[in-house]
């Protein structure tokens, strides 16, 4: 064969066709045959490509050219584009991808185990029985001015053929289906399930091993996806109740100590080192740890971010209605605007408005339980942040999946209920004060680390005083 041989230039006829399979054949006048056999099994297609009678004239370079255009399937083409890209896995490496929602290109350096043209809820994946060779060319293009296409995909995938006599053959496997965890895992292709972007590191682990099994278990008993979201929210908040309690108690202790801390601040207004030493001595004497509330708050972060990834990526949310939302996998709209607001859109998401409002009241309630903090020079004003943050969420979440806003709304409501219950029935400032006074009366032995730290602080304080004294003498 002289030059390139493109299968698109040949005429194929159906030689054999059954319910789930078809064999396409193209024959030349010289007795050469190209055969494409396709067999459908669920979401997968197995394709056997063979060349017969070409001998050595066929050459050794084979490239599978694969191109596709993503059609809009959901509400909001911008949202779909942000979750569309080419995902792939190189041999010996983890799953990787081109940047979501952007025009990108890449030449691979290692053999490819599989490659996927991914949209938010559906993907087309291909693999070759002998892996694709290094040097594959991958490209995504976002046609900004064409609203009928989410993304254009293109891949040039070099591969090898198996030769037996005058026959050269290769087998391809395709997956054409939903981004659903069980369906992708059943393929047996390494990390193919990670096409679903549940988040990286611990966040993805939490979603795949905790949240998804919990969701699947509840879904076998509850039909409404919206109710499932509310149940998951309640379970998560109850599981985190000890963390919430620890955080609240730490704030209560700091609030009780606030008058004494204010006295120390006034006493050593011009001596930061002495102020710090006496404050730390007060904490040690009373048994109060000012950082006790930080660790519980950090423990909640993996759950919060995991949920941020889980609900927009879970295909079960797609097309499921709840209250006024007709699709929990896309944004909800209680008011369509006749114009578009920059960075906001042309609709008003009801769940986002309620979520932002609940965030405002939750932050006010939470800040009310914190002891007042003096404004530090150069530091942001927390009251201003408290006012601005919910407003910013209106813009940020307006185009997000309504199922996610529903979760955050429910989480805020449950959190406020927990805080009010703890404050009303479980926390007594007088008992906390009595416990602190009791701790003050107990002799506390300093650890060697504390002794060394105090010694260093005293030396620094003495050095600071000496420097100030020298400056006064010079004047």
N, C-alpha and C positions, 0 to 999 in steps of 0.2 A: 504494500500500500504506500503510495507516494504522498507525502505531506500528512496533514491531520485527517483523522477520521472522526466525524461528528455524527453521533447517532440520530440527531435531529434531521440530518440530511437523508435518512433512509425511510423507506415505506415499510411499515410493519402490518402484518395481518394476524388476526386471531386464529391460531392453529387448534387450540383446545380451550374450552371454557366450561367451568363448573360453577357451582353456587358461590364458592369462596376462592376461586383461583382462575387464572387466565394465563395462557402462553402466547406471547407475541413473537412472530418470526419474520425476519427479512432475509431473502435469498438473492444472491447475485447470479448473473448468467454464467459465472465461472465456477459455480458450485460452492461458493462460500456462504456461510449461514451465521446470522446473529440472532440469538434467542434471549428474550426477556421473559422470565416466568415469575409471576406474582401470586402470592398466596396470602389471603386476609384471615387473621385470627384475632378477633376482638379489635383492640386499638392498634395492633401491630401488623405490619406487612413484611413478608420475607420475599426478597427479590433475588433471583439467580440470573446472572448475566453470563453468557457464554459466547465465544467466537469459535467457529469450526471451519477448518480448511484454509486458514490464513497462513499457516506455517510461521516462518521467522519474519515474514513481511509485516506482521502486525506491530513489531517494535516492542519496547519495554516500558514506555511512559504512558500511564493511564491517569486521567484526571476526571473525577466526578464533579461536574458543574451543577450546582444546586442554587436555584434562585426562587424567591417567593416575595409576595407583597402581603403585609398584614392588613386585613380588613377591620374596620371599627366594629366591635361587638358590644361595647358597654357605653354607659353614659359618660361623656367627657373624654374627648380624644386626647387632651393633654395628659390626663391621668393614665390612659392606656399607653401612651408613648413613654411615660416615665417608668413603666413596668415592662418594657419591651427591649430585647437585646439578643445577641448571640451568646449562648452559654456553651462551654466545651470542657472536656477533660483530657489533658495530656497524660501519657503513660508515666507513672511514677510521681505525678503531681496531683494536687487537689482540684476540685471543680473551680473553673474560672469563668470570666465573662467580660465582654466589652462593656463599656460604661452604659448603664441603662438610659434610654431616652435621648441618646446623642448619636450623631454621625461619626463612626469610628472605623478604622481598618487595622488589620494585624496580620503578620506573617508568623506562623507558629514555628517553634524550634524543635519540638519533640513530636513523636507519633501521637495521633489523636485516637482515644478510645471511642469517643462519640462527640457529636456536635448537635446543638439544638437551636432552632429558630423559635424564640420564646415570646409569647404575649402574656398578658396578666394572668389569664386563666387557662390558656391552651398552648400547646407546643407541638412542633414537628421535630423529631429527633432521628438522626441516622447514625449507624455504625457499620463498620466493615469487619468481616470475620478475621482479617489479619491486621486490623488497625489501619487507619489512614497514615500515610507517610509524613515525615517532617516537611515543612515548607508550604503548608496549607495557607491559602489566602482567604481571610474573613473580612467582610465589610457590612456595615449597617449604614443606611441613609435615611434621615428623617426629612420627608418632603414637606417643608413648613407651609407651602402655599397650596398643598393638595389635602383637603380634609377627607378624601375618600380612602386614604392610605395612612395607616399608623406608622409603618416603617417598611422600608425595602431591605431585604436580606439577600446576601450573595456569598457563596463559598465555593472555592476551587480546591477540591480535596484529592491529592494524588494517592493512588493505591496500587497494590500489586495484584497480579493474577496468578492463579495456579495452573500450570501447564501439564497436560497429560496427552502425549502424542501430538496430534494436530489441534487439540482443543485447549483453549485458554478460558478460564472461568473465574468468577469472583461472586461472593454472596454479600448482599446488603440487607440490613434489617432497619425498618422504619417504625417509629412510634408516632401516631397521629391522634392525639387525644388530650384529655384534661390534665391540668397540673394538680393531680390528686395523689396524696402520699402513698396509699396502698397500691394504686395502679403503677406508679413509677418504681416503687420498690420491687414489685413482682417481676419487672423486667430482668432483674439480676445484673443490671449494668452499674458499675461502681459509681456511687454518688449521683446517680441520675435523679434521685428524689430531691437533691439539693438545688434543682432548678427552681423549686419553690423557695423563695427567699424569706425564710423565717428568721433571718438574722444570723450574725456571725458569732462564733465562740459560744459562750455560756447562754446567750440569748436564744440561739438556734437550738441548743441542747434542751433548754427549758421548754420551748414550744413543741419539739418533736417527742420528748419523753415524758412531759408532764401535762401540758395544756391540751395537746391533740388527743392523747388517750382519754383525758377527762371529757373533752368535747364529744368524742365518739361514744363514750359510755352513756352520757346524758342523752345524746341524740337517739339512742335506741328506745328511750322511754318518753321523750318529749318531742312533739312534732314541730312546734314553733321555734324557729332559730332565734327570734328575738327573746323568747323566754329562756332559751339555753344561754344566751349571753348574760342575762340577768342572774341566772343560777350560778354560772361560772364566776361572775363578779362577787356574789355573796360568798361562795366557797373560798375564793382567794382572800377576800377581806377577813373572813373568819380565821383562815390559816395564818394570816399575818397579825391577828389580834395581840399575841404576846409582844410582837415588835411595836405595835401601836401603843400598848400599855407601857412598855419600857420608855418609849419616847415621851409619852405624856407625863410620866412620873419624873423623868429627868427635868422636863420643863417646869413642873410644879415645884421641885426642890430649888431650882434656880430662881424661881419667882419669889419663894419664901426668903431666900438669901439676899434678894435684891437690895433691901434697905442697908444691910451691912456692907455690901459691895459699894453702894453709893457713898457711904461714909468713908471707906478706904480711898475711893477716887477723889473725894473732896480733900481728904487729909494729905494725900500725896499728889496733888494736882500738877506740881512742877517736877516730880521725880518719878518717871515711868518705871524705873527699875525697882524702887521701893514699893511702888503700887503693885507691881507684879508679884514681888516676894510676899507681901502681906496677903494678897488675894489667894495665892497658891497655898499659903499657910492656913487660911480660912477653909479652903476646900478640903485640905488634908485633915484638919481638926474636926470638921463636921461630917466627913465621910461622903461628901458630894463630889461626883466626877462631872466636870462641865462638858466632857466629851461623850458622856454615856448615851446621849440621844443621837449622836452622829452615826454610830455603827448600825443601829436599827434602821435608820433612814437609808443608809447605803445598801442594806440587805434587801430593801424593797425595789431598788433600781432595776435589777435584772427582770423582775416581773413586769414593771411598768413598761420597759422598752420591749420586752417580749410580746406584750399585748399590742404594742404599736405596730409590730411586724405581723402578728398572727392574724388578726381579723381582716386586714386588706388582702392577705395572701390566701385565705381559706376559701376554696371554691364553693364550699357548702353555703356560704353567705350569698352567692350570686343568685339573683332573681327571687330571693326570699323576702317577703313583705313583713312589716311590723308597724302597727299603728298607721301613720301617714306615709311612711317610707315604703316605696314599692320595690326597692332593691337594696338590701343591707350591704351588698358588695360594692355599691356605688353611692354617690352623694344623694341625700334626700333634698327635696325642694318644697317649701311651704309657700314660696312667693317667687315667681319668675319676673325678673326685672326687664323693662323695655330697653335697657342699656347695660353695658358692662363696666364694672368698677375695676380699675387696675389692681392687680394682685388679689382680687376678691372673686370676681366673676359676675355672671348675670342672673344669679339666683340666690336665695336665702335658705340656708340649711337649718331646719328647725332643731334637729338634734345638736348641731354645733352651737346654736344660740343658747339652748338650755345648758349645754355642757360648759360654755364660757360663763354663764350666769352662776352656775353651781360652783365653778372654780373660784369666782370672785368671793362668794359667801364662805366657801371653805377656807380660803386664804385669810379672810378677816377673822374667822373663828379660830384658826390655827395661830395667827399672830397675836390674837387676844390672850391666848394661853401662854405666850412667851413673855418673859420679863422684858421691859423696855430697854433697848440698847442705845447708848449714846452714839450720836452721829460722828463717825471718824472722818477726819479730813481726807479728801480724795476718794472716799468710798461711796458707792451708790446709795441713794436714799431708798430704803426698803419699802417705805410707804408708797413711793412713786412706782416702784416695780410692782407692788401689789395691785395698784390701780391699772397699770399698763398691760400686765401679763394676760389677763382674760381678754382684753380688747385685741391683743395680738393673736390670740388663739382663734378669734372669729375669722381672721384672714387665713391663718395657716390651715385650719381644718375644714374650711367651707367646701373644698373639693374632695375631701377625703371620704373613704367609705363610711356610710352612716352607722354601720355596725361598730366601728371604732369609737365614734362619738357617743353612741349609746353606752358602750362599756365605760368610758370615762365619766359620763353623766351619772351612771349607776354607782360607780366607785366613789365619786364625790359625795353622793347622797348617803351611802352607807358609812363613809368616813365621818361625815358630820354627825350622823346618828351615834356612832361609837364614841366620838369625843364628848357629845352632850351627855350620854349615859355615864361615861367614866367620871366626868366632872360633877354630875348631879348625885351619883350614888356611890362611887368608889374612892374618890379623892377628897381628903379632908385636910385643908391647909394647917389647921391647928394640930392635928396628929403628926403631920410632917414636921412642923416646928418643934413639937415635943421630942420627936425622934432625933432631930438635929441637935437640940440642947443636950439630949442624953449622950449623943456621940461626942459632944464637946467635953463632957465630963470624963470620958474614958481616956486613960493614958494611951497614946499611940507611939509605938516605936518606929523611928525612921529607918528606912532601908538604906543600905550603903549607897545606892544610886541617888536617893533623895539627899543624903548628906553631901555627896560630891556635887550635886546640882546646886544646892544651897551655897556651898563654899564658892563655887564658880560665880554665882550671882552676887555674893558679897564682894568678891574681888572686883567684879565688873562695876559694882556700885561705888566702891572705894576709888577705883580708877576714874570713874566719871566725875566724882566730886573733886578729885585732884585736878583734873583737866579744867573744870569750871573755876576752881580757885586760882589756878595759874593765869587763866584768861582775865580774871578780875584784877590780879596784881599788875598785869601788863597795861591795863587801862589806867 
